[in-house]
Amino acid sequence: MNASPEEIRASIRERYARLARSPGSEQGFPVGPKSAKALGYPANEIDELPGSATASFAGVGNPFSLGEIELGQTVLDLGCGAGMDSILAARKVGPSGKVIGVDATEEMIVKAKRNAEESNLTNVEFHHGEAEFLPAASETVDTVISNGVFNLCLDKPRVLREVFRVLRPRGRLFMADMILEDHVTPEKVQLMGSWSG
């Protein structure tokens, strides 16, 4: 029997709530600072972050490798988790810039707020919410970053419409994610998909 969209969302939220509460218990996919470094984040930047920001890191790539984040910009972190990418972006945009983190898992938002406070950042804010309803006015964001989140979104066209609604003209989307190739069998899809359920 197929799960309903709400059952899928609840399963995803519970998986990431567990990751927020107990990062060491995750066995289905790589997490933490070692994973971030393996994905190309500079080791010194990762080592300077609060341990609780990197412990729950569950990204699949390094969106910052796709382009520069500049001083004074506004960045939206779609699926911010415990705030690692948001904190890195907040340092890049500086006090004159702003970072908006959004995540569907309340436990991650609580953790992200604590990590930003520990990092003494005042230019980042976090919102509990869905990717289909971003907390930003139209054409106010310079760059949207997303790391391993888009594959979890059930209504991908709607999420993309929201992303492009909030982006300014010439705004950029830096996305790291997983894709399924055509040759993957249904059996492998079940195995690969089980980590997010």
Backbone as ProteinMPNN parsed JSONL, in Angstrom:
{"seq_chain_A": "MNASPEEIRASIRERYARLARSPGSEQGFPVGPKSAKALGYPANEIDELPGSATASFAGVGNPFSLGEIELGQTVLDLGCGAGMDSILAARKVGPSGKVIGVDATEEMIVKAKRNAEESNLTNVEFHHGEAEFLPAASETVDTVISNGVFNLCLDKPRVLREVFRVLRPRGRLFMADMILEDHVTPEKVQLMGSWSG", "coords_chain_A": {"N_chain_A": [[0.835, -1.186, 0.0], [0.537, 2.21, -0.83], [1.957, 5.09, 0.722], [0.323, 8.001, 2.015], [0.588, 11.491, 0.999], [0.766, 13.061, 3.366], [1.544, 11.168, 5.246], [4.061, 10.516, 4.244], [5.37, 13.009, 4.513], [5.274, 13.224, 7.336], [6.866, 11.056, 8.053], [9.348, 11.829, 6.998], [9.783, 14.179, 8.505], [9.975, 13.03, 11.08], [12.256, 11.446, 10.779], [14.262, 13.395, 10.473], [13.91, 14.807, 12.812], [14.803, 12.94, 14.659], [17.463, 12.912, 13.847], [18.193, 15.484, 14.598], [17.92, 15.315, 17.383], [19.585, 13.161, 18.07], [22.271, 12.794, 16.565], [24.267, 10.833, 16.221], [22.948, 8.453, 15.989], [22.132, 7.986, 13.415], [22.151, 5.793, 10.763], [21.637, 5.353, 8.111], [22.638, 7.13, 6.159], [25.518, 9.216, 5.409], [26.501, 11.546, 7.905], [27.343, 14.605, 9.666], [30.445, 16.374, 10.619], [32.642, 15.118, 9.379], [31.533, 14.08, 7.069], [30.767, 16.479, 5.822], [33.272, 17.626, 5.261], [34.27, 15.689, 3.508], [32.632, 16.197, 1.383], [33.645, 18.467, 0.326], [33.658, 20.883, 1.735], [35.613, 23.459, 3.176], [37.951, 22.39, 5.565], [38.821, 24.016, 7.7], [36.744, 25.9, 7.935], [34.601, 24.283, 8.711], [35.57, 23.253, 11.125], [35.532, 25.526, 12.699], [32.917, 25.932, 13.378], [30.046, 25.614, 15.617], [29.879, 22.512, 17.343], [27.366, 21.256, 17.474], [26.103, 22.237, 15.265], [27.368, 21.081, 13.112], [27.189, 18.366, 13.681], [24.623, 17.393, 13.096], [24.55, 17.7, 10.39], [23.386, 16.854, 7.228], [23.783, 17.038, 4.53], [24.233, 16.583, 0.939], [26.098, 17.511, -0.759], [28.143, 20.369, -1.648], [26.844, 23.336, -1.738], [28.024, 25.839, -1.855], [30.151, 25.638, -3.514], [29.297, 26.232, -5.992], [29.243, 28.902, -6.646], [29.931, 32.349, -5.756], [29.048, 33.8, -2.635], [28.178, 36.967, -1.673], [29.18, 39.918, 0.207], [26.623, 41.663, 1.932], [24.482, 40.508, 0.637], [21.239, 38.846, 0.39], [20.361, 35.714, 1.48], [18.623, 32.678, 1.115], [18.185, 29.745, 2.845], [17.119, 26.78, 1.982], [15.637, 24.245, 3.606], [17.222, 24.164, 6.003], [18.105, 22.664, 8.165], [20.12, 21.993, 11.004], [21.446, 24.33, 10.754], [24.028, 24.664, 9.636], [24.848, 25.382, 6.909], [23.505, 27.815, 6.788], [24.77, 29.342, 8.76], [27.371, 29.453, 7.715], [26.78, 30.89, 5.368], [25.823, 33.273, 6.509], [28.13, 34.316, 7.623], [29.496, 34.865, 5.292], [27.904, 36.832, 3.994], [28.017, 38.882, 5.791], [27.499, 41.547, 8.282], [25.881, 43.395, 6.965], [24.326, 41.894, 5.336], [21.836, 39.26, 4.991], [20.457, 36.194, 6.174], [18.051, 33.717, 5.645], [16.762, 30.983, 7.088], [14.974, 28.012, 6.461], [13.036, 25.292, 7.523], [11.317, 22.16, 7.659], [11.284, 20.673, 9.928], [10.736, 21.002, 13.223], [12.444, 20.534, 15.417], [14.962, 20.776, 14.272], [14.963, 23.496, 13.621], [14.903, 24.692, 16.157], [17.391, 23.859, 17.065], [19.044, 25.082, 15.137], [18.636, 27.811, 15.674], [19.785, 27.988, 18.207], [22.429, 27.332, 17.538], [23.139, 29.501, 15.898], [23.005, 31.581, 17.741], [25.06, 30.786, 19.459], [27.133, 31.185, 17.727], [27.254, 33.881, 17.661], [25.771, 35.386, 15.787], [23.783, 37.812, 14.247], [22.526, 38.264, 11.926], [20.956, 36.306, 10.832], [18.001, 34.421, 10.474], [15.556, 32.016, 11.481], [12.986, 29.866, 10.303], [10.229, 27.801, 10.922], [8.764, 25.793, 8.597], [7.241, 24.907, 5.414], [8.702, 24.065, 2.223], [7.135, 24.811, 0.129], [5.981, 27.17, 0.792], [7.53, 29.804, 1.173], [9.093, 32.012, 3.523], [9.491, 34.765, 2.546], [9.406, 37.867, 0.829], [8.385, 38.528, -2.571], [10.958, 38.591, -5.018], [13.174, 39.314, -3.35], [15.432, 37.982, -2.579], [18.828, 37.186, -3.067], [20.312, 34.824, -3.452], [19.391, 31.438, -3.372], [20.064, 28.665, -1.426], [20.311, 25.137, -1.315], [20.51, 21.958, 0.078], [20.445, 18.768, -0.416], [17.698, 18.596, -0.114], [15.651, 19.054, -1.966], [14.97, 16.619, -3.17], [13.352, 15.521, -1.236], [11.031, 16.93, -1.318], [7.62, 16.913, -2.002], [5.984, 18.2, -3.874], [7.499, 19.221, -6.288], [7.418, 21.036, -8.585], [5.909, 23.163, -7.48], [7.557, 23.973, -5.365], [9.795, 24.892, -6.793], [8.569, 27.033, -8.153], [8.095, 28.706, -5.97], [10.728, 29.2, -5.13], [11.712, 30.638, -7.359], [9.967, 32.748, -7.237], [10.769, 34.186, -4.937], [13.357, 34.892, -5.576], [15.425, 37.553, -6.723], [15.516, 39.353, -9.879], [17.989, 37.937, -11.93], [18.843, 36.477, -9.79], [20.218, 33.631, -8.003], [20.264, 30.045, -7.826], [21.696, 27.738, -5.803], [22.118, 24.503, -5.711], [22.524, 21.37, -4.221], [21.988, 18.025, -4.681], [20.349, 14.778, -4.871], [19.85, 12.603, -7.629], [17.829, 10.385, -9.538], [18.853, 7.973, -11.729], [17.964, 6.774, -15.025], [18.486, 4.018, -15.427], [18.214, 2.74, -12.989], [16.82, 0.172, -11.094], [13.431, -0.723, -10.009], [13.646, -2.131, -7.589], [16.082, -1.241, -6.562], [15.403, 1.427, -6.241], [13.619, 1.274, -4.109], [15.4, 0.468, -2.087], [17.198, 2.644, -2.085], [15.505, 4.745, -1.563], [14.65, 4.217, 0.985], [16.15, 5.376, 3.0], [15.19, 7.935, 3.464], [12.733, 7.648, 4.508]], "CA_chain_A": [[0.0, 0.0, 0.0], [1.31, 3.441, -0.918], [1.732, 6.057, 1.791], [-0.262, 9.274, 1.607], [1.562, 12.591, 1.105], [0.97, 13.48, 4.752], [2.335, 10.122, 5.913], [5.447, 10.679, 3.785], [5.911, 14.202, 5.194], [5.465, 12.903, 8.755], [8.015, 10.153, 8.133], [10.551, 12.642, 6.766], [9.977, 15.04, 9.678], [10.429, 12.214, 12.199], [13.645, 11.038, 10.516], [15.155, 14.52, 10.732], [13.805, 15.129, 14.239], [15.75, 12.016, 15.314], [18.813, 13.376, 13.527], [18.443, 16.664, 15.433], [18.05, 14.899, 18.783], [20.634, 12.167, 18.281], [22.948, 12.629, 15.275], [25.067, 9.618, 16.17], [22.119, 7.273, 15.761], [21.825, 7.842, 11.988], [22.911, 4.735, 10.118], [21.244, 5.209, 6.712], [23.414, 7.974, 5.256], [26.586, 9.91, 6.141], [26.184, 12.82, 8.539], [28.355, 15.173, 10.529], [31.542, 17.175, 10.071], [33.481, 14.309, 8.491], [30.812, 14.041, 5.793], [30.865, 17.818, 5.211], [34.63, 17.772, 4.715], [34.376, 14.794, 2.351], [31.863, 16.81, 0.298], [34.382, 19.606, -0.21], [33.676, 22.073, 2.583], [36.946, 23.648, 3.764], [38.035, 21.833, 6.918], [38.932, 25.072, 8.71], [35.421, 26.494, 8.134], [33.798, 23.319, 9.462], [36.114, 23.157, 12.48], [35.211, 26.757, 13.435], [31.483, 25.969, 13.674], [29.637, 24.857, 16.808], [29.768, 21.09, 17.099], [25.981, 20.835, 17.26], [25.703, 22.647, 13.907], [27.915, 20.128, 12.141], [26.842, 16.992, 14.036], [23.376, 17.015, 12.428], [24.646, 17.992, 8.963], [22.981, 15.703, 6.411], [23.82, 17.451, 3.136], [24.745, 15.633, -0.045], [27.076, 18.214, -1.577], [28.553, 21.67, -1.139], [26.264, 24.338, -2.634], [28.896, 27.017, -1.963], [31.118, 25.414, -4.588], [28.665, 26.609, -7.252], [29.398, 30.335, -6.898], [30.266, 33.192, -4.607], [28.075, 34.537, -1.832], [28.876, 38.239, -1.481], [28.791, 40.803, 1.301], [25.414, 42.445, 1.762], [23.416, 39.783, -0.046], [20.231, 38.096, 1.132], [20.424, 34.298, 1.114], [17.615, 31.811, 1.729], [18.65, 28.36, 2.964], [15.938, 25.924, 1.88], [15.951, 23.005, 4.315], [18.446, 24.584, 6.691], [18.548, 21.723, 9.189], [20.659, 22.565, 12.236], [21.969, 25.661, 10.48], [25.424, 24.744, 9.209], [24.984, 26.21, 5.704], [23.019, 29.165, 7.1], [25.824, 30.039, 9.506], [28.437, 29.751, 6.756], [26.298, 31.97, 4.498], [25.752, 34.508, 7.303], [29.498, 34.839, 7.72], [29.893, 35.379, 3.974], [27.178, 38.068, 3.65], [28.411, 39.898, 6.749], [26.437, 42.226, 9.033], [24.976, 44.132, 6.078], [23.515, 40.916, 4.621], [20.819, 38.561, 5.769], [20.198, 34.811, 5.814], [16.768, 33.194, 6.105], [16.753, 29.524, 7.071], [13.634, 27.413, 6.51], [13.066, 23.839, 7.628], [10.027, 21.577, 8.03], [11.437, 19.943, 11.189], [10.82, 21.973, 14.311], [13.632, 20.264, 16.235], [16.11, 21.349, 13.572], [14.889, 24.953, 13.749], [15.329, 25.014, 17.528], [18.84, 23.65, 17.107], [19.676, 26.102, 14.294], [18.612, 29.09, 16.417], [20.799, 27.88, 19.27], [23.754, 27.37, 16.915], [23.399, 30.88, 15.455], [23.302, 32.353, 18.951], [26.405, 30.38, 19.906], [28.073, 31.758, 16.761], [27.142, 35.336, 17.792], [25.28, 35.953, 14.531], [22.503, 38.511, 14.343], [22.036, 38.48, 10.556], [20.318, 35.08, 10.359], [16.744, 34.089, 11.138], [15.105, 30.671, 11.125], [11.535, 29.706, 10.271], [9.667, 26.464, 10.757], [7.786, 25.859, 7.526], [7.387, 24.044, 4.248], [9.37, 24.661, 1.064], [6.117, 25.315, -0.786], [5.504, 28.466, 1.302], [8.747, 30.42, 1.704], [8.839, 33.23, 4.298], [10.212, 35.911, 1.975], [8.624, 38.581, -0.18], [8.812, 38.302, -3.952], [12.134, 39.279, -5.555], [13.962, 39.911, -2.261], [16.545, 37.089, -2.241], [19.878, 37.126, -4.091], [20.715, 33.438, -3.68], [18.781, 30.353, -2.599], [20.889, 27.468, -1.33], [19.568, 23.949, -0.906], [21.486, 20.87, 0.16], [19.847, 17.475, -0.136], [16.328, 18.819, 0.341], [14.687, 19.046, -3.065], [14.496, 15.246, -3.389], [12.361, 15.225, -0.207], [9.836, 17.746, -1.555], [6.63, 16.139, -2.746], [5.467, 19.001, -4.993], [8.702, 19.896, -6.781], [7.113, 22.232, -9.383], [5.481, 24.259, -6.606], [8.744, 24.452, -4.644], [10.578, 25.701, -7.737], [7.86, 28.306, -8.359], [8.356, 29.529, -4.788], [12.128, 29.636, -5.189], [11.862, 31.689, -8.37], [9.195, 33.917, -6.791], [11.518, 34.985, -3.967], [14.625, 35.365, -6.143], [15.474, 38.788, -7.507], [16.004, 39.128, -11.247], [19.384, 37.506, -11.94], [19.148, 35.716, -8.586], [20.821, 32.332, -8.291], [19.927, 28.876, -7.025], [22.816, 26.824, -5.615], [21.482, 23.298, -5.197], [23.19, 20.075, -4.218], [20.935, 17.055, -4.409], [20.473, 13.449, -5.466], [18.921, 12.332, -8.715], [17.689, 8.982, -9.874], [19.142, 7.738, -13.142], [16.979, 5.931, -15.701], [18.788, 2.593, -15.368], [18.038, 2.194, -11.644], [15.658, -0.718, -11.046], [12.482, -0.44, -8.915], [14.164, -2.702, -6.338], [17.099, -0.32, -6.041], [14.702, 2.633, -5.816], [13.13, 0.972, -2.763], [16.54, 0.498, -1.172], [17.751, 3.997, -2.02], [14.511, 5.634, -0.982], [14.328, 3.881, 2.367], [16.862, 6.226, 3.955], [14.457, 9.162, 3.775], [11.413, 7.32, 5.024]], "C_chain_A": [[0.875, 1.242, 0.0], [0.956, 4.384, 0.219], [1.123, 7.333, 1.21], [0.809, 10.354, 1.682], [1.81, 13.021, 2.545], [1.761, 12.444, 5.537], [3.804, 10.219, 5.513], [6.088, 11.877, 4.477], [6.199, 13.914, 6.662], [6.681, 12.0, 8.948], [9.33, 10.915, 7.953], [10.833, 13.519, 7.98], [10.509, 14.24, 10.863], [11.877, 11.785, 12.011], [14.607, 12.172, 10.873], [15.043, 15.038, 12.162], [14.754, 14.227, 15.029], [17.186, 12.469, 15.073], [19.171, 14.617, 14.346], [18.716, 16.256, 16.876], [19.279, 14.033, 19.023], [21.377, 11.884, 16.973], [23.721, 11.331, 15.142], [24.268, 8.366, 15.881], [21.817, 7.035, 14.286], [22.756, 6.818, 11.35], [22.673, 4.664, 8.608], [22.042, 6.028, 5.723], [24.444, 8.75, 6.065], [26.113, 11.253, 6.686], [27.417, 13.342, 9.272], [29.489, 15.884, 9.829], [32.443, 16.4, 9.119], [32.846, 14.233, 7.107], [30.921, 15.379, 5.075], [32.234, 18.018, 4.569], [34.822, 16.902, 3.475], [33.645, 15.36, 1.134], [32.498, 18.103, -0.224], [34.298, 20.895, 0.582], [35.086, 22.238, 3.14], [36.979, 23.206, 5.23], [38.087, 22.927, 7.976], [37.579, 25.74, 8.972], [34.527, 25.575, 8.961], [34.261, 23.262, 10.914], [35.793, 24.381, 13.332], [33.746, 26.841, 13.854], [31.173, 25.253, 14.982], [29.449, 23.382, 16.457], [28.347, 20.63, 16.83], [25.454, 21.272, 15.893], [26.188, 21.641, 12.883], [27.497, 18.689, 12.428], [25.601, 16.503, 13.292], [23.398, 17.338, 10.941], [24.336, 16.735, 8.161], [22.97, 16.059, 4.932], [24.437, 16.394, 2.241], [25.795, 16.254, -0.965], [27.451, 19.521, -0.904], [28.006, 22.75, -2.065], [27.144, 25.577, -2.805], [29.949, 26.852, -3.053], [30.572, 25.867, -5.942], [28.808, 28.091, -7.588], [29.665, 31.081, -5.609], [29.013, 33.753, -3.939], [28.792, 35.815, -1.425], [28.34, 39.018, -0.292], [27.509, 41.542, 0.941], [24.258, 41.725, 1.094], [22.402, 39.203, 0.936], [20.224, 36.683, 0.576], [19.291, 33.574, 1.825], [18.139, 30.387, 1.683], [17.427, 27.464, 3.065], [16.254, 24.558, 2.464], [17.214, 23.177, 5.129], [18.941, 23.607, 7.744], [19.015, 22.438, 10.444], [21.426, 23.862, 12.0], [23.38, 25.767, 9.96], [25.599, 25.649, 7.989], [24.524, 27.638, 5.959], [24.099, 29.98, 7.815], [26.983, 30.394, 8.574], [28.029, 30.902, 5.838], [26.249, 33.294, 5.248], [27.128, 35.131, 7.48], [29.943, 35.455, 6.395], [29.187, 36.702, 3.639], [27.496, 39.197, 4.613], [27.217, 40.588, 7.396], [25.453, 42.992, 8.152], [24.079, 43.201, 5.263], [22.558, 40.214, 5.552], [20.679, 37.132, 5.249], [18.885, 34.386, 6.448], [16.824, 31.676, 5.969], [15.333, 29.015, 7.243], [13.783, 25.903, 6.608], [11.717, 23.338, 8.125], [10.079, 20.852, 9.373], [11.693, 20.929, 12.321], [12.068, 21.782, 15.17], [14.896, 20.817, 15.586], [16.118, 22.875, 13.7], [15.344, 25.391, 15.134], [16.847, 24.913, 17.635], [19.573, 24.719, 16.3], [19.72, 27.45, 15.009], [19.675, 29.101, 17.509], [22.199, 27.979, 18.685], [24.108, 28.768, 16.425], [23.73, 31.772, 16.642], [24.7, 32.056, 19.456], [27.484, 30.964, 18.991], [28.058, 33.282, 16.766], [26.71, 36.015, 16.497], [23.921, 36.602, 14.75], [21.879, 38.738, 12.974], [21.41, 37.223, 9.961], [19.05, 34.848, 11.171], [16.273, 32.736, 10.626], [13.593, 30.573, 11.264], [11.164, 28.237, 10.104], [8.598, 26.554, 9.68], [8.126, 24.939, 6.374], [8.027, 24.796, 3.088], [8.38, 25.258, 0.072], [5.595, 26.693, -0.394], [6.682, 29.19, 1.962], [8.45, 31.76, 2.376], [9.664, 34.419, 3.813], [9.315, 36.55, 0.919], [9.192, 38.302, -1.567], [10.005, 39.181, -4.304], [12.948, 40.01, -4.48], [15.225, 39.119, -1.923], [17.537, 37.051, -3.399], [20.235, 35.694, -4.459], [19.909, 32.512, -2.784], [19.775, 29.199, -2.612], [20.025, 26.319, -0.826], [20.511, 22.766, -0.982], [20.797, 19.572, 0.572], [18.402, 17.553, 0.311], [15.314, 18.639, -0.783], [14.136, 17.642, -3.324], [13.432, 14.843, -2.377], [11.047, 15.971, -0.412], [8.857, 16.974, -2.44], [6.106, 16.885, -3.966], [6.614, 19.856, -5.543], [8.393, 21.105, -7.666], [6.693, 23.424, -8.516], [6.668, 24.844, -5.833], [9.59, 25.327, -5.566], [9.896, 27.03, -8.036], [8.111, 29.248, -7.191], [9.784, 30.068, -4.791], [12.272, 30.795, -6.174], [11.01, 32.912, -8.058], [10.04, 34.802, -5.879], [12.823, 35.523, -4.532], [14.458, 36.673, -6.892], [15.786, 38.436, -8.962], [17.515, 38.898, -11.202], [19.812, 36.825, -10.639], [19.615, 34.322, -8.964], [20.313, 31.264, -7.336], [21.149, 27.972, -6.999], [22.26, 25.573, -4.942], [22.41, 22.097, -5.317], [22.108, 19.061, -3.87], [21.243, 15.727, -5.071], [19.467, 13.347, -6.6], [18.918, 10.833, -8.981], [17.927, 8.816, -11.361], [18.176, 6.706, -13.714], [17.231, 4.433, -15.522], [18.573, 1.955, -13.998], [16.738, 1.396, -11.587], [14.706, -0.31, -9.916], [12.962, -0.982, -7.569], [15.221, -1.789, -5.71], [16.47, 0.99, -5.58], [14.194, 2.438, -4.389], [14.252, 1.043, -1.745], [17.063, 1.918, -0.989], [16.784, 4.947, -1.327], [14.269, 5.39, 0.489], [15.029, 4.789, 3.361], [16.07, 7.455, 4.335], [13.114, 8.894, 4.411], [11.371, 6.983, 6.476]], "O_chain_A": [[1.849, 1.317, 0.749], [-0.201, 4.47, 0.631], [1.38, 7.693, 0.061], [1.828, 10.17, 2.348], [2.948, 13.315, 2.912], [2.562, 12.8, 6.401], [4.69, 10.026, 6.345], [7.211, 11.784, 4.971], [7.244, 14.309, 7.18], [7.438, 12.169, 9.905], [10.301, 10.673, 8.67], [11.972, 13.604, 8.438], [11.394, 14.71, 11.577], [12.646, 11.759, 12.972], [15.642, 11.941, 11.5], [15.984, 15.646, 12.672], [15.427, 14.683, 15.953], [18.022, 12.419, 15.974], [20.324, 14.784, 14.744], [19.627, 16.781, 17.517], [19.938, 14.153, 20.056], [21.144, 10.854, 16.34], [23.818, 10.784, 14.043], [24.841, 7.324, 15.561], [21.294, 5.977, 13.936], [23.979, 6.955, 11.389], [23.42, 3.992, 7.897], [22.122, 5.66, 4.551], [24.275, 8.929, 7.271], [25.409, 11.998, 6.005], [28.396, 12.622, 9.471], [29.507, 15.992, 8.603], [32.953, 16.966, 8.152], [33.54, 14.313, 6.094], [31.141, 15.421, 3.865], [32.33, 18.526, 3.452], [35.459, 17.321, 2.509], [33.989, 15.047, -0.005], [31.948, 18.753, -1.112], [34.822, 21.917, 0.137], [35.701, 21.25, 3.542], [36.132, 23.606, 6.028], [37.471, 22.794, 9.034], [37.29, 26.11, 10.11], [33.778, 26.044, 9.818], [33.439, 23.226, 11.829], [35.78, 24.288, 14.559], [33.374, 27.738, 14.612], [31.935, 24.389, 15.415], [28.921, 23.052, 15.395], [28.136, 19.709, 16.041], [24.459, 20.728, 15.415], [25.502, 21.373, 11.896], [27.455, 17.869, 11.511], [25.529, 15.339, 12.9], [22.358, 17.257, 10.286], [24.938, 15.684, 8.379], [22.231, 15.453, 4.156], [25.07, 15.446, 2.705], [26.319, 15.581, -1.853], [27.122, 19.754, 0.259], [28.632, 23.057, -3.08], [27.017, 26.288, -3.802], [30.571, 27.83, -3.468], [31.306, 25.884, -6.931], [28.518, 28.493, -8.716], [29.626, 30.512, -4.518], [28.048, 34.128, -4.606], [29.898, 35.758, -0.888], [27.212, 38.814, 0.156], [27.327, 41.988, -0.192], [23.162, 42.277, 0.996], [22.661, 39.084, 2.133], [20.098, 36.473, -0.631], [19.029, 33.826, 3.001], [18.494, 29.88, 0.619], [16.778, 27.399, 4.109], [17.04, 23.799, 1.897], [18.171, 22.421, 4.965], [20.088, 23.708, 8.18], [18.374, 23.387, 10.896], [21.991, 24.43, 12.934], [23.899, 26.878, 9.849], [26.403, 26.58, 8.022], [25.094, 28.578, 5.404], [24.311, 31.154, 7.512], [27.516, 31.502, 8.635], [28.836, 31.789, 5.558], [26.597, 34.333, 4.686], [27.261, 36.355, 7.485], [30.676, 36.443, 6.376], [29.804, 37.598, 3.062], [27.269, 40.362, 4.287], [26.067, 40.263, 7.101], [24.31, 43.214, 8.553], [23.171, 43.665, 4.573], [22.474, 40.525, 6.74], [20.768, 36.885, 4.046], [18.629, 34.652, 7.623], [16.921, 31.15, 4.86], [14.578, 29.524, 8.072], [14.561, 25.3, 5.868], [11.053, 24.007, 8.916], [9.04, 20.457, 9.904], [12.726, 21.597, 12.367], [12.681, 22.758, 15.603], [15.801, 21.276, 16.283], [17.18, 23.474, 13.87], [16.091, 26.361, 15.264], [17.499, 25.775, 18.224], [20.614, 25.212, 16.734], [20.73, 28.151, 14.952], [20.372, 30.096, 17.708], [23.067, 28.634, 19.263], [25.263, 29.18, 16.526], [24.623, 32.616, 16.565], [25.438, 32.965, 19.837], [28.609, 31.208, 19.425], [28.76, 33.914, 15.976], [27.215, 37.082, 16.148], [23.028, 36.016, 15.361], [20.812, 39.343, 12.875], [21.336, 37.08, 8.741], [19.024, 35.048, 12.385], [16.551, 32.355, 9.489], [12.997, 31.109, 12.198], [11.714, 27.53, 9.259], [7.632, 27.303, 9.824], [9.166, 24.281, 6.366], [7.905, 26.016, 2.985], [8.744, 26.114, -0.734], [4.854, 27.317, -1.153], [6.805, 29.181, 3.187], [7.655, 32.551, 1.869], [10.437, 35.003, 4.572], [8.57, 35.869, 0.215], [10.343, 37.889, -1.707], [10.059, 40.356, -3.94], [13.356, 41.156, -4.662], [16.007, 39.54, -1.07], [17.15, 36.904, -4.558], [20.437, 35.38, -5.632], [19.76, 32.763, -1.588], [20.268, 28.802, -3.668], [19.123, 26.514, -0.012], [21.223, 22.584, -1.97], [20.594, 19.313, 1.758], [17.927, 16.678, 1.035], [14.224, 18.116, -0.552], [12.961, 17.493, -3.662], [12.676, 13.906, -2.632], [10.055, 15.672, 0.254], [9.229, 16.451, -3.491], [5.813, 16.266, -4.989], [6.683, 21.059, -5.291], [9.055, 22.132, -7.515], [7.078, 24.56, -8.79], [6.77, 26.059, -5.667], [10.052, 26.392, -5.155], [10.57, 28.053, -8.16], [8.316, 30.446, -7.387], [10.019, 31.239, -4.494], [12.884, 31.814, -5.854], [11.293, 34.002, -8.555], [10.036, 36.025, -6.023], [13.35, 36.512, -4.021], [13.475, 36.876, -7.605], [16.269, 37.339, -9.244], [18.229, 39.609, -10.497], [21.004, 36.619, -10.408], [19.435, 33.881, -10.099], [19.976, 31.546, -6.186], [21.592, 27.491, -8.041], [21.966, 25.583, -3.747], [22.999, 21.844, -6.368], [21.395, 19.221, -2.878], [22.263, 15.569, -5.742], [18.38, 13.923, -6.544], [19.879, 10.123, -8.684], [17.26, 9.462, -12.17], [17.638, 5.872, -12.986], [16.278, 3.655, -15.47], [18.735, 0.743, -13.857], [15.682, 1.889, -11.985], [15.116, 0.368, -8.974], [12.717, -0.37, -6.529], [15.249, -1.591, -4.495], [16.952, 1.603, -4.627], [14.323, 3.334, -3.555], [14.083, 1.61, -0.666], [17.34, 2.343, 0.133], [17.199, 5.843, -0.592], [13.737, 6.258, 1.181], [14.538, 4.957, 4.477], [16.255, 7.981, 5.433], [12.423, 9.83, 4.815], [10.302, 6.691, 7.012]]}, "name": "protein", "num_of_chains": 1, "seq": "MNASPEEIRASIRERYARLARSPGSEQGFPVGPKSAKALGYPANEIDELPGSATASFAGVGNPFSLGEIELGQTVLDLGCGAGMDSILAARKVGPSGKVIGVDATEEMIVKAKRNAEESNLTNVEFHHGEAEFLPAASETVDTVISNGVFNLCLDKPRVLREVFRVLRPRGRLFMADMILEDHVTPEKVQLMGSWSG"}
